[in-house]
Amino acid sequence: INDETIRAEAGALHYMQGRIELKTELPSAAGFLKSMVTQEKIFRPSYTGSGVIYFGPPIFGEYMILDVDEPWVLDRGAYVCSDNSIEVGAYRNKAVTALLGGEGWFQTKISGKGQVVIQAPGPLQVVDLNNDRLTVDGNFAVARQEKLDFSVQRAAKGLLGSAASGEGLVNVIEGTGRVYIAPVPNAYVSLTHHILASMIIPHGG
């Protein structure tokens, strides 16, 4: 940072170098409620000054910088840090979606203009929708633009069709906008590489 202020999740700091002042303020009543419903951490320390800040990387995941100029909805736990100009709030899902899906009633909403660092369980893929539909099995959608419609639907029409498909319920994102998904977590990639190495390299060789 260069004579500026950023905010981050509590516990994200690894180490920092330079003349940087760390402050942790009590959240407002609205901020407290937003943290409770989104299950994000209540305190978000701010860092002001000039220098370099290192945030510890996730164990198996990856970080990505998201340039924000309109509202986005993030998966729970995806938010790491952001410019001070970014507001972190709550997005309320539809009742049926909240009850049937794995995202819950509320997700994290970010708005304003600036940069946000998000974390994902694995490499992120960009999906641009143009009046289109994206069907996602599981919570692979890490971030989506708020203008997109999000719902939970059966994998096939009719109860019997859904049961026969083996997929049950799926997350459906529709409209025009951008989605970031992480379909292959790094933990599985590492496990696959380990299994392949065990198969290829003879023991003791």
Residue frames as a rotation matrix with the C-alpha (Angstrom) as fourth column:
ILE 1
0.580 0.815 0.000 0.00
0.815 -0.580 0.000 0.00
0.000 0.000 -1.000 0.00
ASN 2
-0.560 -0.741 0.370 1.11
0.755 -0.640 -0.141 3.58
0.341 0.201 0.918 -0.64
ASP 3
-0.980 0.189 -0.058 -0.34
-0.125 -0.822 -0.556 6.08
-0.153 -0.538 0.829 1.83
GLU 4
-0.309 0.921 -0.239 -3.75
-0.625 -0.007 0.781 4.42
0.717 0.391 0.577 1.74
THR 5
-0.457 0.267 0.849 -6.09
-0.775 0.349 -0.527 2.26
-0.437 -0.898 0.047 3.80
ILE 6
-0.396 0.391 -0.831 -7.31
-0.451 0.706 0.547 -1.29
0.800 0.591 -0.103 3.25
ARG 7
0.137 0.501 0.855 -9.55
-0.972 0.235 0.018 -3.60
-0.192 -0.833 0.519 5.29
ALA 8
-0.509 -0.338 -0.792 -9.15
-0.511 0.859 -0.038 -7.32
0.693 0.385 -0.610 5.87
GLU 9
0.621 0.658 -0.426 -10.70
-0.102 0.607 0.788 -10.25
0.777 -0.446 0.444 7.66
ALA 10
0.494 -0.417 0.763 -9.49
-0.865 -0.150 0.478 -10.75
-0.085 -0.897 -0.435 11.22
GLY 11
0.422 -0.423 0.802 -6.64
-0.173 0.830 0.529 -13.26
-0.890 -0.362 0.277 11.35
ALA 12
0.954 -0.025 0.298 -5.71
0.292 0.282 -0.914 -12.86
-0.061 0.959 0.277 7.68
LEU 13
0.687 -0.726 0.028 -2.47
-0.707 -0.678 -0.200 -10.97
0.164 0.118 -0.979 8.41
HIS 14
0.756 -0.574 -0.314 0.73
0.529 0.819 -0.223 -12.97
0.385 0.003 0.923 7.95
TYR 15
-0.019 -0.679 -0.734 3.25
0.810 -0.440 0.387 -10.13
-0.586 -0.587 0.559 8.39
MET 16
0.857 0.289 0.426 3.82
0.488 -0.720 -0.493 -6.57
0.165 0.631 -0.758 7.20
GLN 17
-0.180 -0.963 -0.200 6.74
0.942 -0.227 0.249 -4.26
-0.285 -0.144 0.948 6.54
GLY 18
-0.455 -0.036 0.890 6.78
0.488 -0.846 0.215 -0.48
0.745 0.532 0.403 6.56
ARG 19
-0.987 0.160 -0.020 5.12
-0.086 -0.628 -0.774 2.34
-0.136 -0.762 0.633 8.43
ILE 20
-0.428 0.876 -0.222 1.66
-0.036 0.229 0.973 0.86
0.903 0.424 -0.067 8.67
GLU 21
-0.784 0.254 0.566 -0.84
-0.617 -0.223 -0.755 1.51
-0.066 -0.941 0.331 11.47
LEU 22
-0.694 0.548 -0.467 -3.23
0.310 0.813 0.494 -1.26
0.650 0.198 -0.734 12.40
LYS 23
-0.744 0.536 0.399 -6.65
-0.664 -0.526 -0.531 -0.35
-0.074 -0.660 0.747 13.81
THR 24
-0.720 0.616 -0.320 -9.56
0.480 0.775 0.411 -2.51
0.501 0.143 -0.854 14.87
GLU 25
-0.788 0.507 0.351 -12.77
-0.596 -0.771 -0.225 -0.64
0.156 -0.386 0.909 15.52
LEU 26
-0.634 0.675 0.378 -15.99
0.147 0.584 -0.798 -1.91
-0.760 -0.450 -0.470 17.04
PRO 27
-0.826 0.367 0.427 -18.53
0.479 0.057 0.876 -2.57
0.297 0.929 -0.223 14.29
SER 28
-0.682 0.698 0.219 -21.74
-0.717 -0.697 -0.009 -0.58
0.146 -0.163 0.976 14.08
ALA 29
-0.234 0.691 0.684 -25.03
-0.458 0.542 -0.704 -2.26
-0.857 -0.479 0.189 15.00
ALA 30
0.727 0.500 -0.471 -25.74
-0.624 0.193 -0.758 -2.76
-0.288 0.844 0.452 11.29
GLY 31
0.020 -0.825 -0.564 -22.26
-0.847 0.286 -0.448 -4.15
0.531 0.487 -0.693 10.71
PHE 32
-0.686 -0.210 0.696 -22.65
-0.642 0.624 -0.445 -6.53
-0.341 -0.753 -0.563 13.65
LEU 33
0.256 0.882 0.396 -25.94
-0.418 0.470 -0.777 -7.87
-0.872 0.033 0.488 12.27
LYS 34
0.656 -0.065 -0.752 -24.47
-0.744 0.114 -0.658 -8.26
0.129 0.991 0.027 8.78
SER 35
-0.432 -0.894 -0.122 -21.56
-0.824 0.446 -0.350 -10.27
0.367 -0.051 -0.929 10.18
MET 36
-0.486 0.317 0.815 -23.92
-0.530 0.634 -0.563 -12.47
-0.695 -0.705 -0.140 12.17
VAL 37
0.551 0.828 0.103 -26.21
-0.404 0.373 -0.835 -13.33
-0.730 0.418 0.541 9.25
THR 38
0.668 -0.354 -0.654 -23.39
-0.652 0.144 -0.744 -13.89
0.358 0.924 -0.135 6.74
GLN 39
0.945 -0.327 0.006 -21.30
0.255 0.749 0.612 -15.85
-0.204 -0.577 0.791 9.28
GLU 40
0.309 -0.875 0.374 -18.30
0.345 -0.263 -0.901 -13.68
0.886 0.407 0.220 8.42
LYS 41
-0.314 -0.512 -0.799 -16.00
0.931 -0.002 -0.364 -12.42
0.185 -0.859 0.478 11.17
ILE 42
0.662 0.680 -0.316 -17.32
0.742 -0.655 0.145 -9.44
-0.108 -0.331 -0.938 13.12
PHE 43
0.526 -0.542 -0.656 -14.06
-0.052 -0.790 0.611 -7.48
-0.849 -0.287 -0.444 13.30
ARG 44
0.664 -0.382 0.642 -12.26
0.732 0.162 -0.661 -6.30
0.149 0.910 0.388 10.17
PRO 45
0.218 -0.655 -0.724 -9.00
0.515 -0.553 0.655 -4.49
-0.829 -0.516 0.217 11.01
SER 46
0.981 0.025 0.190 -7.83
0.173 -0.549 -0.818 -1.62
0.083 0.836 -0.543 8.82
TYR 47
0.140 -0.989 -0.042 -4.25
0.848 0.098 0.521 -0.97
-0.511 -0.109 0.853 7.73
THR 48
0.974 0.204 0.103 -3.18
0.228 -0.869 -0.440 2.61
0.000 0.452 -0.892 6.98
GLY 49
0.407 -0.867 -0.288 0.19
-0.279 -0.418 0.865 3.87
-0.870 -0.272 -0.412 5.75
SER 50
0.584 -0.329 -0.742 2.86
-0.782 0.013 -0.623 2.82
0.215 0.944 -0.250 3.29
GLY 51
-0.395 -0.745 0.538 4.54
-0.788 0.575 0.218 -0.53
-0.472 -0.339 -0.814 2.99
VAL 52
-0.439 0.179 -0.880 3.87
-0.561 0.711 0.424 -4.15
0.702 0.680 -0.212 2.14
ILE 53
-0.093 0.498 0.862 1.30
-0.901 0.326 -0.285 -6.40
-0.423 -0.804 0.418 3.81
TYR 54
-0.726 -0.164 -0.668 1.37
-0.461 0.837 0.296 -10.16
0.510 0.522 -0.683 3.45
PHE 55
0.178 0.826 0.535 -1.78
-0.970 0.240 -0.047 -12.16
-0.168 -0.510 0.844 4.13
GLY 56
-0.589 -0.460 0.665 -1.32
-0.454 0.869 0.198 -15.84
-0.669 -0.186 -0.720 4.82
PRO 57
-0.553 0.375 -0.744 -2.45
-0.725 0.222 0.652 -18.00
0.409 0.900 0.149 1.89
PRO 58
0.510 0.767 0.390 -5.24
-0.855 0.502 0.131 -20.55
-0.095 -0.400 0.911 2.41
ILE 59
-0.009 -0.561 0.828 -4.05
-0.449 0.742 0.498 -24.10
-0.893 -0.367 -0.258 3.10
PHE 60
-0.331 -0.061 0.942 -5.35
0.597 0.759 0.259 -25.62
-0.731 0.648 -0.215 -0.13
GLY 61
0.621 0.758 0.201 -6.95
0.647 -0.351 -0.677 -22.67
-0.442 0.550 -0.708 -1.90
GLU 62
-0.429 -0.701 0.570 -5.87
0.895 -0.418 0.159 -19.72
0.126 0.578 0.806 -3.99
TYR 63
-0.106 0.324 -0.940 -6.23
0.374 -0.863 -0.340 -15.92
-0.921 -0.387 -0.030 -3.87
MET 64
-0.300 0.030 0.954 -7.54
0.936 -0.187 0.300 -13.73
0.187 0.982 0.027 -6.67
ILE 65
-0.783 0.037 -0.621 -7.92
0.166 -0.950 -0.265 -9.95
-0.600 -0.310 0.738 -7.04
LEU 66
-0.120 0.847 0.518 -11.42
0.991 0.132 0.015 -8.91
-0.056 0.515 -0.855 -8.10
ASP 67
-0.988 -0.143 0.054 -11.91
0.150 -0.976 0.156 -5.45
0.031 0.162 0.986 -9.62
VAL 68
-0.284 0.937 -0.206 -15.27
0.922 0.208 -0.327 -4.23
-0.263 -0.282 -0.923 -8.36
ASP 69
-0.997 0.076 0.007 -17.38
-0.072 -0.972 0.224 -1.44
0.024 0.223 0.975 -9.86
GLU 70
-0.094 0.996 0.005 -20.81
-0.730 -0.072 0.679 -2.95
0.677 0.060 0.734 -9.21
PRO 71
0.170 0.192 0.967 -22.29
-0.942 0.319 0.102 -5.22
-0.288 -0.928 0.235 -6.52
TRP 72
-0.322 -0.299 -0.898 -21.09
-0.498 0.860 -0.108 -8.82
0.805 0.412 -0.426 -6.27
VAL 73
0.705 0.492 0.512 -22.25
-0.706 0.416 0.573 -11.75
0.069 -0.765 0.640 -4.13
LEU 74
-0.310 -0.919 -0.242 -19.56
-0.785 0.391 -0.481 -13.95
0.537 0.040 -0.843 -2.59
ASP 75
0.348 0.274 -0.897 -19.62
0.198 0.913 0.356 -17.44
0.917 -0.301 0.263 -1.18
ARG 76
0.963 0.048 0.264 -19.25
-0.243 -0.267 0.933 -17.52
0.115 -0.963 -0.245 2.60
GLY 77
0.590 -0.802 0.090 -15.60
0.262 0.295 0.919 -17.21
-0.764 -0.519 0.384 3.62
ALA 78
0.451 -0.417 0.789 -14.48
0.885 0.095 -0.455 -15.98
0.115 0.904 0.412 0.19
TYR 79
0.828 -0.109 0.550 -13.80
-0.045 -0.991 -0.129 -12.38
0.559 0.082 -0.825 1.32
VAL 80
0.210 -0.837 -0.505 -10.18
0.940 0.315 -0.132 -11.75
0.270 -0.447 0.853 2.45
CYS 81
-0.280 -0.312 -0.908 -9.47
0.561 -0.820 0.109 -8.01
-0.779 -0.479 0.405 2.18
SER 82
0.308 0.447 0.840 -10.35
0.937 -0.296 -0.186 -4.94
0.165 0.844 -0.509 0.13
ASP 83
-0.678 -0.378 0.631 -9.81
0.347 -0.921 -0.178 -1.27
0.648 0.098 0.755 -0.49
ASN 84
-0.841 0.327 -0.431 -11.40
0.346 -0.286 -0.894 0.93
-0.415 -0.901 0.127 2.14
SER 85
-0.699 0.576 -0.424 -13.85
-0.698 -0.678 0.229 2.17
-0.156 0.456 0.876 -0.50
ILE 86
-0.558 0.474 -0.681 -15.52
-0.144 0.753 0.642 -1.25
0.817 0.456 -0.352 -0.67
GLU 87
-0.202 0.590 0.782 -18.58
-0.979 -0.126 -0.159 -1.87
0.005 -0.798 0.603 1.51
VAL 88
-0.867 -0.073 -0.492 -19.04
-0.085 0.996 0.002 -5.41
0.490 0.043 -0.870 2.84
GLY 89
-0.373 0.829 0.416 -22.67
-0.923 -0.286 -0.258 -6.24
-0.095 -0.480 0.872 3.52
ALA 90
-0.645 0.264 0.717 -25.25
-0.016 0.934 -0.358 -9.00
-0.764 -0.243 -0.598 3.29
TYR 91
-0.633 0.486 -0.603 -27.28
-0.717 -0.073 0.693 -10.40
0.293 0.871 0.395 0.41
ARG 92
-0.337 0.613 0.714 -30.55
-0.544 0.492 -0.679 -12.16
-0.768 -0.618 0.167 1.25
ASN 93
-0.989 -0.015 -0.144 -31.42
-0.123 0.615 0.779 -15.20
0.077 0.789 -0.610 -0.84
LYS 94
-0.185 0.974 -0.130 -34.95
-0.726 -0.047 0.686 -16.14
0.662 0.221 0.716 -1.78
ALA 95
0.130 0.315 0.940 -36.81
-0.951 0.308 0.028 -18.21
-0.280 -0.898 0.339 0.82
VAL 96
0.959 0.272 0.075 -36.99
-0.237 0.921 -0.309 -21.41
-0.153 0.279 0.948 -1.24
THR 97
0.499 -0.850 -0.167 -33.36
-0.121 0.122 -0.985 -21.07
0.858 0.512 -0.042 -2.32
ALA 98
-0.184 -0.576 0.796 -32.25
-0.868 -0.286 -0.407 -20.52
0.462 -0.766 -0.448 1.27
LEU 99
0.364 0.434 0.824 -34.13
-0.817 0.573 0.059 -23.55
-0.447 -0.695 0.563 2.56
LEU 100
0.976 0.121 0.182 -33.14
-0.021 0.881 -0.473 -25.97
-0.218 0.457 0.862 -0.19
GLY 101
0.642 -0.766 0.029 -29.65
-0.017 -0.052 -0.998 -24.78
0.767 0.641 -0.047 -1.13
GLY 102
0.373 -0.611 -0.698 -26.37
0.895 0.435 0.097 -24.94
0.244 -0.661 0.709 0.72
GLU 103
-0.407 -0.573 0.711 -25.76
0.436 -0.806 -0.400 -21.17
0.802 0.148 0.578 0.70
GLY 104
-0.525 0.265 -0.809 -28.21
0.813 -0.127 -0.569 -20.35
-0.254 -0.956 -0.149 3.52
TRP 105
0.531 0.831 -0.164 -30.39
0.777 -0.555 -0.298 -17.27
-0.339 0.031 -0.940 3.95
PHE 106
0.898 -0.232 -0.372 -27.57
-0.260 -0.965 -0.024 -14.75
-0.354 0.119 -0.928 3.57
GLN 107
0.435 -0.845 0.310 -24.36
0.897 0.377 -0.232 -14.44
0.079 0.378 0.922 1.61
THR 108
-0.105 -0.577 -0.810 -21.65
0.527 -0.723 0.447 -11.77
-0.843 -0.380 0.380 1.60
LYS 109
0.699 0.350 0.624 -22.29
0.713 -0.402 -0.575 -8.79
0.050 0.846 -0.530 -0.67
ILE 110
-0.291 -0.807 -0.515 -19.57
0.662 -0.558 0.500 -6.37
-0.690 -0.195 0.697 -1.75
SER 111
0.629 0.523 0.574 -20.24
0.774 -0.487 -0.404 -3.04
0.068 0.699 -0.712 -3.43
GLY 112
0.629 -0.433 -0.646 -18.48
-0.098 -0.868 0.486 0.21
-0.771 -0.243 -0.588 -4.33
LYS 113
0.898 -0.422 -0.124 -15.44
-0.131 0.011 -0.991 0.75
0.420 0.907 -0.045 -6.52
GLY 114
0.232 -0.879 0.416 -12.05
-0.960 -0.137 0.246 -0.78
-0.160 -0.456 -0.875 -5.80
GLN 115
-0.204 -0.411 -0.888 -10.24
-0.533 0.808 -0.252 -4.08
0.821 0.422 -0.384 -5.49
VAL 116
0.530 0.396 0.750 -11.22
-0.834 0.404 0.376 -7.08
-0.154 -0.825 0.544 -3.39
VAL 117
-0.622 -0.697 -0.357 -9.09
-0.704 0.697 -0.133 -10.14
0.341 0.169 -0.925 -2.67
ILE 118
0.536 0.806 0.251 -11.13
-0.844 0.514 0.151 -13.33
-0.007 -0.293 0.956 -2.57
GLN 119
-0.633 -0.712 0.302 -10.11
-0.709 0.691 0.143 -16.88
-0.311 -0.123 -0.942 -1.80
ALA 120
0.463 0.733 -0.499 -11.31
-0.862 0.503 -0.061 -20.06
0.206 0.459 0.864 -3.46
PRO 121
0.614 -0.189 0.766 -10.72
-0.340 0.812 0.474 -23.78
-0.712 -0.552 0.435 -2.81
GLY 122
0.027 -0.623 0.782 -8.96
0.695 0.574 0.433 -24.11
-0.719 0.531 0.449 -6.17
PRO 123
-0.903 -0.426 0.053 -8.21
0.320 -0.586 0.745 -22.39
-0.286 0.690 0.665 -9.50
LEU 124
-0.103 0.897 -0.430 -10.96
0.012 -0.431 -0.902 -20.01
-0.995 -0.098 0.034 -10.56
GLN 125
-0.686 0.016 0.727 -12.66
0.718 0.177 0.674 -20.18
-0.118 0.984 -0.133 -13.94
VAL 126
-0.712 0.438 -0.548 -14.52
-0.347 -0.899 -0.266 -17.25
-0.610 0.001 0.793 -15.49
VAL 127
-0.517 0.649 0.558 -17.99
0.838 0.518 0.173 -17.89
-0.177 0.557 -0.811 -16.89
ASP 128
-0.870 0.257 -0.421 -19.57
-0.297 -0.954 0.031 -14.99
-0.394 0.153 0.906 -18.81
LEU 129
-0.389 0.835 0.390 -23.32
0.761 0.529 -0.376 -15.34
-0.520 0.150 -0.841 -19.27
ASN 130
-0.935 0.206 -0.290 -25.22
-0.328 -0.814 0.480 -13.52
-0.137 0.544 0.828 -22.01
ASN 131
0.001 1.000 0.006 -28.91
-1.000 0.001 -0.024 -14.11
-0.024 -0.006 1.000 -21.32
ASP 132
-0.140 -0.243 -0.960 -27.85
-0.377 0.910 -0.176 -17.64
0.916 0.337 -0.219 -20.47
ARG 133
0.809 0.434 0.397 -28.08
-0.546 0.305 0.780 -20.21
0.217 -0.848 0.484 -17.68
LEU 134
-0.346 -0.911 -0.223 -25.30
-0.583 0.396 -0.710 -21.79
0.735 -0.116 -0.668 -15.59
THR 135
0.808 0.587 -0.053 -26.13
-0.365 0.569 0.737 -24.93
0.462 -0.577 0.674 -13.62
VAL 136
-0.259 -0.944 0.204 -23.70
-0.685 0.030 -0.728 -25.73
0.681 -0.329 -0.654 -10.81
ASP 137
0.593 0.350 -0.725 -23.60
0.187 0.816 0.547 -28.93
0.783 -0.460 0.418 -8.77
GLY 138
0.208 -0.497 -0.843 -22.49
0.977 0.147 0.155 -28.01
0.047 -0.855 0.516 -5.25
ASN 139
0.849 0.093 -0.521 -21.10
0.256 -0.934 0.250 -24.72
-0.463 -0.345 -0.816 -3.92
PHE 140
0.026 -0.877 0.480 -18.57
0.957 0.161 0.241 -24.22
-0.288 0.453 0.843 -6.71
ALA 141
0.347 0.153 0.925 -19.71
0.568 -0.819 -0.078 -20.67
0.746 0.552 -0.371 -7.53
VAL 142
-0.323 -0.608 -0.725 -17.33
0.947 -0.200 -0.253 -18.47
0.008 -0.768 0.640 -5.51
ALA 143
-0.574 0.121 -0.810 -18.51
0.112 -0.968 -0.224 -15.06
-0.811 -0.219 0.542 -6.78
ARG 144
-0.308 0.528 0.791 -21.28
0.949 0.111 0.296 -13.76
0.068 0.842 -0.535 -9.03
GLN 145
-0.939 0.060 0.339 -22.52
-0.020 -0.992 0.122 -10.34
0.344 0.107 0.933 -10.05
GLU 146
-0.765 0.644 -0.004 -25.59
0.015 0.012 -1.000 -9.40
-0.644 -0.765 -0.019 -8.03
LYS 147
-0.293 0.689 -0.663 -27.67
-0.881 -0.464 -0.092 -8.65
-0.371 0.557 0.743 -11.14
LEU 148
-0.667 0.027 -0.744 -27.70
-0.405 0.826 0.393 -12.37
0.625 0.563 -0.540 -11.96
ASP 149
0.348 0.865 0.362 -30.65
-0.878 0.166 0.448 -14.43
0.328 -0.474 0.817 -10.72
PHE 150
-0.759 -0.638 -0.129 -29.74
-0.511 0.707 -0.489 -17.25
0.403 -0.305 -0.863 -8.31
SER 151
0.325 0.892 0.315 -32.05
-0.941 0.270 0.204 -20.15
0.097 -0.363 0.927 -7.46
VAL 152
-0.731 -0.429 0.530 -32.04
-0.499 0.867 0.014 -23.80
-0.466 -0.255 -0.848 -6.42
GLN 153
0.224 0.800 -0.556 -33.77
-0.975 0.182 -0.130 -26.21
-0.003 0.571 0.821 -8.78
ARG 154
0.580 0.017 0.814 -34.15
-0.149 0.985 0.086 -29.90
-0.801 -0.171 0.574 -9.36
ALA 155
-0.484 -0.872 -0.070 -31.54
-0.293 0.086 0.952 -31.43
-0.824 0.482 -0.297 -11.63
ALA 156
-0.956 0.275 0.102 -34.27
0.200 0.358 0.912 -32.85
0.214 0.893 -0.397 -13.87
LYS 157
-0.463 0.857 0.226 -37.94
-0.781 -0.515 0.355 -32.10
0.420 -0.012 0.907 -14.36
GLY 158
0.540 0.766 -0.349 -40.12
-0.439 0.610 0.659 -34.05
0.718 -0.203 0.666 -11.98
LEU 159
0.484 -0.315 0.817 -39.27
-0.833 0.122 0.540 -35.77
-0.269 -0.941 -0.203 -8.71
LEU 160
0.818 -0.144 0.557 -38.55
0.172 0.985 0.003 -39.14
-0.550 0.093 0.830 -10.36
GLY 161
0.780 -0.535 0.324 -36.24
0.311 -0.117 -0.943 -37.53
0.543 0.836 0.075 -12.93
SER 162
0.436 -0.625 0.648 -34.24
-0.746 -0.653 -0.128 -35.76
0.503 -0.427 -0.751 -10.22
ALA 163
0.550 -0.198 0.811 -33.84
-0.589 0.596 0.545 -38.93
-0.592 -0.778 0.211 -8.19
ALA 164
0.860 -0.178 0.479 -32.76
0.400 0.818 -0.414 -40.90
-0.318 0.548 0.774 -11.25
SER 165
0.773 -0.578 0.261 -30.16
-0.106 -0.523 -0.846 -38.31
0.626 0.626 -0.465 -12.26
GLY 166
0.349 -0.645 -0.680 -28.22
0.880 0.475 0.001 -38.85
0.322 -0.599 0.733 -9.05
GLU 167
-0.591 -0.610 0.528 -27.72
0.450 -0.792 -0.412 -35.10
0.670 -0.005 0.743 -8.72
GLY 168
-0.124 0.615 -0.779 -30.84
0.967 -0.101 -0.234 -34.07
-0.223 -0.782 -0.582 -6.77
LEU 169
0.850 0.445 -0.282 -30.83
0.416 -0.895 -0.158 -30.27
-0.323 0.017 -0.946 -6.36
VAL 170
-0.141 -0.894 0.426 -28.51
0.986 -0.165 -0.019 -27.91
0.087 0.417 0.905 -8.23
ASN 171
-0.027 0.031 -0.999 -27.70
0.327 -0.944 -0.038 -24.18
-0.945 -0.328 0.015 -8.07
VAL 172
0.120 0.174 0.977 -28.85
0.993 -0.033 -0.116 -22.25
0.012 0.984 -0.177 -11.13
ILE 173
-0.251 -0.271 -0.929 -27.52
0.269 -0.942 0.202 -18.81
-0.930 -0.199 0.309 -12.10
GLU 174
0.080 0.420 0.904 -29.30
0.985 0.103 -0.135 -17.00
-0.150 0.902 -0.406 -14.93
GLY 175
0.818 0.305 -0.487 -29.10
0.233 -0.951 -0.204 -13.71
-0.526 0.054 -0.849 -16.81
THR 176
0.641 -0.637 0.429 -26.27
0.366 -0.237 -0.900 -11.60
0.675 0.733 0.082 -18.18
GLY 177
0.734 -0.443 0.514 -23.13
-0.673 -0.573 0.468 -11.16
0.087 -0.690 -0.719 -16.11
ARG 178
-0.051 -0.893 -0.446 -19.99
-0.533 0.402 -0.744 -12.83
0.845 0.200 -0.497 -14.80
VAL 179
0.922 0.263 0.283 -19.50
-0.383 0.526 0.759 -15.78
0.051 -0.809 0.586 -12.45
TYR 180
-0.196 -0.976 -0.098 -16.29
-0.863 0.219 -0.456 -17.18
0.466 -0.005 -0.885 -10.94
ILE 181
0.877 0.478 0.049 -16.36
-0.453 0.788 0.417 -20.90
0.161 -0.388 0.908 -10.20
ALA 182
-0.282 -0.936 0.211 -13.82
-0.959 0.268 -0.089 -23.26
0.027 -0.227 -0.973 -8.62
PRO 183
0.622 0.692 -0.365 -14.90
-0.712 0.695 0.103 -26.73
0.325 0.196 0.925 -9.80
VAL 184
0.552 -0.508 -0.661 -11.67
0.352 0.861 -0.367 -28.53
0.756 -0.030 0.654 -8.85
PRO 185
0.937 -0.208 0.280 -10.40
-0.347 -0.483 0.804 -27.83
-0.032 -0.850 -0.525 -5.30
ASN 186
0.175 -0.970 -0.169 -6.62
-0.834 -0.055 -0.549 -27.95
0.523 0.237 -0.818 -4.87
ALA 187
-0.101 -0.184 0.978 -6.97
-0.814 0.580 0.025 -30.67
-0.572 -0.794 -0.208 -2.23
TYR 188
0.724 0.428 0.541 -8.31
-0.053 0.816 -0.575 -33.02
-0.688 0.388 0.613 -4.91
VAL 189
0.821 -0.496 -0.284 -5.66
-0.408 -0.160 -0.899 -31.92
0.400 0.854 -0.334 -7.39
SER 190
-0.091 -0.898 0.431 -2.91
-0.985 0.016 -0.174 -32.69
0.149 -0.441 -0.885 -4.85
LEU 191
0.096 0.203 0.974 -4.48
-0.517 0.847 -0.125 -36.04
-0.851 -0.492 0.186 -4.02
THR 192
0.955 0.292 0.062 -4.77
-0.083 0.460 -0.884 -36.95
-0.286 0.839 0.463 -7.71
HIS 193
0.481 -0.855 -0.194 -1.12
-0.686 -0.230 -0.690 -36.03
0.545 0.465 -0.697 -8.33
HIS 194
-0.208 -0.555 0.805 -0.09
-0.933 0.360 0.008 -38.13
-0.295 -0.750 -0.593 -5.32
ILE 195
0.462 0.456 0.761 -2.06
-0.235 0.890 -0.390 -41.14
-0.855 0.002 0.519 -6.58
LEU 196
0.978 -0.104 -0.182 -0.64
-0.169 0.120 -0.978 -40.79
0.123 0.987 0.100 -10.09
ALA 197
0.168 -0.978 0.120 2.90
-0.904 -0.202 -0.377 -40.46
0.393 -0.045 -0.918 -8.73
SER 198
-0.080 -0.146 0.986 2.40
-0.730 0.683 0.042 -43.60
-0.679 -0.716 -0.161 -6.64
MET 199
0.769 0.453 0.451 1.22
-0.024 0.725 -0.688 -45.45
-0.639 0.518 0.568 -9.73
ILE 200
0.902 -0.405 -0.150 4.05
-0.231 -0.160 -0.960 -44.21
0.365 0.900 -0.238 -11.97
ILE 201
0.011 -0.962 0.271 7.03
-0.814 -0.166 -0.556 -44.21
0.580 -0.215 -0.786 -9.60
PRO 202
0.341 0.074 -0.937 7.94
0.228 0.961 0.158 -47.66
0.912 -0.267 0.311 -8.20
HIS 203
0.961 0.000 0.276 8.42
-0.267 -0.250 0.931 -47.78
0.069 -0.968 -0.240 -4.42
GLY 204
0.557 -0.822 0.120 12.07
0.255 0.307 0.917 -47.59
-0.790 -0.480 0.381 -3.49
GLY 205
0.182 -0.469 0.864 12.97
0.982 0.122 -0.141 -46.30
-0.040 0.875 0.483 -6.94
